[in-house]
């Protein structure tokens, strides 16, 4: 392992991503500290809901055109529609 270096001050997720894309954590290991966190039981949970095939195909096309997953698009659309209904 090489001599320890200091992690620079990074101000955005883009800067962080660019930095770690071109650097090795091994070079900065002595500059790290332990982290404590909890993982929600909801993370990674999936629910099966039957969806009309044609609707799913349309969702897939729209998701691809917007550069998101079908899951993300579905959640966004459901959230928007629920807010509309609840606002009435």
URVEN-V366673 format. One record per residue. PSI is psi in radians with two decimals (* if undefined). BURIAL is # if it has 16 or more other C-alpha atoms within 10 Angstrom, else .. D_CENTER is the distance of its C-alpha to the mean C-alpha in Angstrom with 2 decimals. Layout:
BEGIN
((PSI;BURIAL;D_CENTER) (PSI;BURIAL;D_CENTER))
END
This chain:
BEGIN
((2.47;.;31.43) (3.02;.;32.14) (2.50;.;33.02) (2.45;.;30.37) (2.90;.;28.77) (2.41;.;27.09) (2.22;.;23.45) (2.84;.;23.76) (2.10;.;22.57) (2.37;.;19.36) (-0.03;.;18.55) (2.83;.;15.20) (-0.60;.;11.84) (-0.78;.;13.57) (-0.73;.;16.58) (-0.80;.;14.89) (-0.80;.;13.28) (-0.73;.;16.71) (-0.91;.;18.57) (-0.32;.;17.01) (-0.42;.;17.18) (0.10;.;20.89) (2.75;.;21.78) (2.35;.;22.21) (-0.51;.;21.36) (-0.57;.;24.86) (-0.25;.;26.41) (0.19;#;24.84) (-0.71;.;25.05) (-0.20;.;27.84) (0.03;.;25.83) (2.91;.;23.19) (2.71;.;23.64) (2.58;.;22.67) (2.47;.;19.79) (2.40;.;19.94) (2.81;.;17.16) (2.52;.;16.97) (2.18;.;14.61) (2.50;.;14.87) (-0.37;.;16.79) (-0.38;.;14.66) (2.29;.;11.57) (0.05;.;11.91) (2.35;.;14.76) (2.56;.;15.71) (2.38;.;18.53) (2.12;.;20.91) (2.16;.;22.28) (2.34;.;24.80) (2.39;.;24.08) (2.36;.;26.78) (-0.81;.;26.48) (-0.66;.;27.13) (-0.74;.;24.57) (-0.71;.;21.92) (-0.75;.;23.11) (-0.72;.;22.91) (-0.73;#;19.36) (-0.74;#;18.45) (-0.80;.;20.37) (-0.74;.;18.89) (-0.82;#;15.24) (-0.72;.;16.25) (-0.44;.;18.19) (-0.03;.;15.34) (0.54;.;12.93) (2.94;.;10.46) (2.81;.;10.62) (-0.67;#;13.49) (-0.78;.;11.60) (-0.82;.;9.62) (-0.75;#;13.02) (-0.81;#;14.95) (-0.71;.;13.31) (-0.81;.;13.80) (-0.72;.;17.32) (-0.74;.;18.26) (-0.80;.;17.33) (-0.80;.;19.34) (-0.73;.;22.21) (-0.71;.;22.47) (-0.68;.;22.70) (-0.81;.;25.42) (-0.76;.;27.29) (-0.47;.;27.15) (-0.29;.;28.40) (*;.;31.57))
END
